[in-house]
Amino acid sequence: MPGRAELQDGYERIEVRYKERSDGATLTCTTDEPALVDALHGWFEAQLSDHRDHAEAGH
């Protein structure tokens, strides 16, 4: 999975916020480290590709 190794090594430097929605939930992940931002993008893009029918891209 793209970004997996980087996210395993850097997860403590990523802030994750969860928000309930009427149609599910929203996760917001933030970090100041460009390599972790790239890893998050790669991982979520792969998730969207694998689970396209049940996921939507954030804004």
C-alpha positions, 0 to 999 in steps of 0.5 A: 500500500503506498505510504504505509511504511512512512505512515507507520514510522511517522504516525505520532506526528500526524493529527487525526480528527474525526467528525460524525456526519449524517451520512457517515464520518469525516477524518481530517489528517494534518502534519507539518512534514511534507513527506508525511503529507505525500504518504497520506495522499498516496495512501488515501488515493489507493484507498479510494481506488480500492474502495471506490463505491464506499469512499469519497475524496475530501475537499 
